[in-house]
Amino acid sequence: MSRRLTIDVKPGGWTRDVLDVVDSLQKKRFTLDEVYESEHKLAKKHPANHFVREKIRQQLQVLRKLGVLAFLGDGQYRLR
């Protein structure tokens, strides 16, 4: 797949960081658990946040609202 997802979000912000994780999976369909596998990496980037999984879910919702992702149910997502 080797492409970089581009949307207008703040570099170094949570939305960009979660989008980078999704992009690194290099597949169109993915699960929440696959994104959670990068939890430690995101925690290092955002050491003041002690609720990383909650923030990941929140940012996946933001990406849904931006039209980047579709939620398929049961922890399943698809890139649009």
CNS distance restraints for C-alpha pairs under 8 A (distance, minus, plus):
assign (resid   1 and name CA) (resid  26 and name CA) 5.42 0.50 0.50
assign (resid   1 and name CA) (resid  27 and name CA) 6.69 0.50 0.50
assign (resid   2 and name CA) (resid  26 and name CA) 6.51 0.50 0.50
assign (resid   3 and name CA) (resid  23 and name CA) 7.54 0.50 0.50
assign (resid   4 and name CA) (resid  20 and name CA) 7.89 0.50 0.50
assign (resid   4 and name CA) (resid  23 and name CA) 6.41 0.50 0.50
assign (resid   5 and name CA) (resid  19 and name CA) 7.32 0.50 0.50
assign (resid   5 and name CA) (resid  20 and name CA) 7.55 0.50 0.50
assign (resid   5 and name CA) (resid  23 and name CA) 6.32 0.50 0.50
assign (resid   9 and name CA) (resid  13 and name CA) 7.60 0.50 0.50
assign (resid   9 and name CA) (resid  15 and name CA) 6.72 0.50 0.50
assign (resid   9 and name CA) (resid  16 and name CA) 5.96 0.50 0.50
assign (resid  10 and name CA) (resid  15 and name CA) 7.55 0.50 0.50
assign (resid  10 and name CA) (resid  16 and name CA) 6.46 0.50 0.50
assign (resid  11 and name CA) (resid  16 and name CA) 5.93 0.50 0.50
assign (resid  11 and name CA) (resid  17 and name CA) 7.87 0.50 0.50
assign (resid  12 and name CA) (resid  16 and name CA) 6.31 0.50 0.50
assign (resid  12 and name CA) (resid  17 and name CA) 6.34 0.50 0.50
assign (resid  13 and name CA) (resid  17 and name CA) 6.15 0.50 0.50
assign (resid  14 and name CA) (resid  18 and name CA) 6.05 0.50 0.50
assign (resid  14 and name CA) (resid  55 and name CA) 7.83 0.50 0.50
assign (resid  14 and name CA) (resid  59 and name CA) 6.87 0.50 0.50
assign (resid  15 and name CA) (resid  19 and name CA) 6.07 0.50 0.50
assign (resid  15 and name CA) (resid  59 and name CA) 5.46 0.50 0.50
assign (resid  15 and name CA) (resid  60 and name CA) 7.91 0.50 0.50
assign (resid  15 and name CA) (resid  62 and name CA) 7.39 0.50 0.50
assign (resid  15 and name CA) (resid  63 and name CA) 7.39 0.50 0.50
assign (resid  16 and name CA) (resid  20 and name CA) 6.06 0.50 0.50
assign (resid  17 and name CA) (resid  21 and name CA) 6.38 0.50 0.50
assign (resid  17 and name CA) (resid  42 and name CA) 7.40 0.50 0.50
assign (resid  18 and name CA) (resid  22 and name CA) 6.31 0.50 0.50
assign (resid  18 and name CA) (resid  35 and name CA) 7.94 0.50 0.50
assign (resid  18 and name CA) (resid  56 and name CA) 6.63 0.50 0.50
assign (resid  18 and name CA) (resid  59 and name CA) 6.73 0.50 0.50
assign (resid  18 and name CA) (resid  60 and name CA) 7.39 0.50 0.50
assign (resid  19 and name CA) (resid  23 and name CA) 6.06 0.50 0.50
assign (resid  19 and name CA) (resid  63 and name CA) 7.81 0.50 0.50
assign (resid  20 and name CA) (resid  24 and name CA) 6.04 0.50 0.50
assign (resid  21 and name CA) (resid  25 and name CA) 6.61 0.50 0.50
assign (resid  21 and name CA) (resid  35 and name CA) 6.57 0.50 0.50
assign (resid  21 and name CA) (resid  38 and name CA) 7.01 0.50 0.50
assign (resid  22 and name CA) (resid  26 and name CA) 7.40 0.50 0.50
assign (resid  22 and name CA) (resid  35 and name CA) 6.71 0.50 0.50
assign (resid  23 and name CA) (resid  27 and name CA) 7.72 0.50 0.50
assign (resid  25 and name CA) (resid  30 and name CA) 7.69 0.50 0.50
assign (resid  25 and name CA) (resid  34 and name CA) 7.93 0.50 0.50
assign (resid  28 and name CA) (resid  78 and name CA) 5.55 0.50 0.50
assign (resid  28 and name CA) (resid  79 and name CA) 5.17 0.50 0.50
assign (resid  28 and name CA) (resid  80 and name CA) 7.98 0.50 0.50
assign (resid  29 and name CA) (resid  76 and name CA) 7.22 0.50 0.50
assign (resid  29 and name CA) (resid  77 and name CA) 5.69 0.50 0.50
assign (resid  29 and name CA) (resid  78 and name CA) 4.38 0.50 0.50
assign (resid  29 and name CA) (resid  79 and name CA) 6.51 0.50 0.50
assign (resid  30 and name CA) (resid  34 and name CA) 6.66 0.50 0.50
assign (resid  30 and name CA) (resid  35 and name CA) 8.00 0.50 0.50
assign (resid  30 and name CA) (resid  76 and name CA) 5.97 0.50 0.50
assign (resid  30 and name CA) (resid  77 and name CA) 5.41 0.50 0.50
assign (resid  30 and name CA) (resid  78 and name CA) 6.39 0.50 0.50
assign (resid  31 and name CA) (resid  35 and name CA) 6.74 0.50 0.50
assign (resid  31 and name CA) (resid  75 and name CA) 5.47 0.50 0.50
assign (resid  31 and name CA) (resid  76 and name CA) 4.56 0.50 0.50
assign (resid  31 and name CA) (resid  77 and name CA) 5.91 0.50 0.50
assign (resid  32 and name CA) (resid  36 and name CA) 6.19 0.50 0.50
assign (resid  32 and name CA) (resid  57 and name CA) 8.00 0.50 0.50
assign (resid  32 and name CA) (resid  75 and name CA) 5.14 0.50 0.50
assign (resid  32 and name CA) (resid  76 and name CA) 6.43 0.50 0.50
assign (resid  32 and name CA) (resid  77 and name CA) 7.48 0.50 0.50
assign (resid  33 and name CA) (resid  37 and name CA) 6.41 0.50 0.50
assign (resid  33 and name CA) (resid  75 and name CA) 7.52 0.50 0.50
assign (resid  34 and name CA) (resid  38 and name CA) 7.67 0.50 0.50
assign (resid  35 and name CA) (resid  39 and name CA) 7.37 0.50 0.50
assign (resid  35 and name CA) (resid  56 and name CA) 7.86 0.50 0.50
assign (resid  36 and name CA) (resid  53 and name CA) 6.83 0.50 0.50
assign (resid  36 and name CA) (resid  56 and name CA) 7.69 0.50 0.50
assign (resid  38 and name CA) (resid  42 and name CA) 6.28 0.50 0.50
assign (resid  39 and name CA) (resid  43 and name CA) 6.04 0.50 0.50
assign (resid  39 and name CA) (resid  52 and name CA) 6.59 0.50 0.50
assign (resid  39 and name CA) (resid  53 and name CA) 6.92 0.50 0.50
assign (resid  40 and name CA) (resid  44 and name CA) 6.23 0.50 0.50
assign (resid  41 and name CA) (resid  45 and name CA) 6.52 0.50 0.50
assign (resid  42 and name CA) (resid  46 and name CA) 6.15 0.50 0.50
assign (resid  42 and name CA) (resid  52 and name CA) 7.30 0.50 0.50
assign (resid  43 and name CA) (resid  47 and name CA) 5.44 0.50 0.50
assign (resid  43 and name CA) (resid  49 and name CA) 7.07 0.50 0.50
assign (resid  43 and name CA) (resid  50 and name CA) 7.79 0.50 0.50
assign (resid  43 and name CA) (resid  52 and name CA) 6.33 0.50 0.50
assign (resid  51 and name CA) (resid  55 and name CA) 6.27 0.50 0.50
assign (resid  52 and name CA) (resid  56 and name CA) 6.11 0.50 0.50
assign (resid  53 and name CA) (resid  57 and name CA) 6.34 0.50 0.50
assign (resid  54 and name CA) (resid  58 and name CA) 6.20 0.50 0.50
assign (resid  55 and name CA) (resid  59 and name CA) 6.10 0.50 0.50
assign (resid  56 and name CA) (resid  60 and name CA) 6.20 0.50 0.50
assign (resid  57 and name CA) (resid  61 and name CA) 6.37 0.50 0.50
assign (resid  58 and name CA) (resid  62 and name CA) 6.40 0.50 0.50
assign (resid  59 and name CA) (resid  63 and name CA) 6.16 0.50 0.50
assign (resid  60 and name CA) (resid  64 and name CA) 6.20 0.50 0.50
assign (resid  60 and name CA) (resid  69 and name CA) 7.64 0.50 0.50
assign (resid  61 and name CA) (resid  65 and name CA) 6.28 0.50 0.50
assign (resid  62 and name CA) (resid  66 and name CA) 6.24 0.50 0.50
assign (resid  63 and name CA) (resid  67 and name CA) 6.33 0.50 0.50
assign (resid  63 and name CA) (resid  68 and name CA) 5.35 0.50 0.50
assign (resid  63 and name CA) (resid  69 and name CA) 5.81 0.50 0.50
assign (resid  64 and name CA) (resid  68 and name CA) 5.71 0.50 0.50
assign (resid  64 and name CA) (resid  69 and name CA) 4.64 0.50 0.50
assign (resid  64 and name CA) (resid  70 and name CA) 5.80 0.50 0.50
assign (resid  64 and name CA) (resid  71 and name CA) 7.19 0.50 0.50
assign (resid  67 and name CA) (resid  80 and name CA) 7.07 0.50 0.50
assign (resid  68 and name CA) (resid  79 and name CA) 6.05 0.50 0.50
assign (resid  68 and name CA) (resid  80 and name CA) 5.50 0.50 0.50
assign (resid  69 and name CA) (resid  77 and name CA) 6.59 0.50 0.50
assign (resid  69 and name CA) (resid  78 and name CA) 5.60 0.50 0.50
assign (resid  69 and name CA) (resid  79 and name CA) 4.62 0.50 0.50
assign (resid  69 and name CA) (resid  80 and name CA) 5.46 0.50 0.50
assign (resid  70 and name CA) (resid  77 and name CA) 5.64 0.50 0.50
assign (resid  70 and name CA) (resid  78 and name CA) 5.17 0.50 0.50
assign (resid  70 and name CA) (resid  79 and name CA) 6.35 0.50 0.50
assign (resid  70 and name CA) (resid  80 and name CA) 6.58 0.50 0.50
assign (resid  71 and name CA) (resid  75 and name CA) 7.73 0.50 0.50
assign (resid  71 and name CA) (resid  76 and name CA) 6.22 0.50 0.50
assign (resid  71 and name CA) (resid  77 and name CA) 4.66 0.50 0.50
assign (resid  71 and name CA) (resid  78 and name CA) 6.59 0.50 0.50
assign (resid  72 and name CA) (resid  76 and name CA) 5.18 0.50 0.50
assign (resid  72 and name CA) (resid  77 and name CA) 5.39 0.50 0.50
assign (resid  72 and name CA) (resid  78 and name CA) 7.04 0.50 0.50
assign (resid  73 and name CA) (resid  77 and name CA) 7.47 0.50 0.50
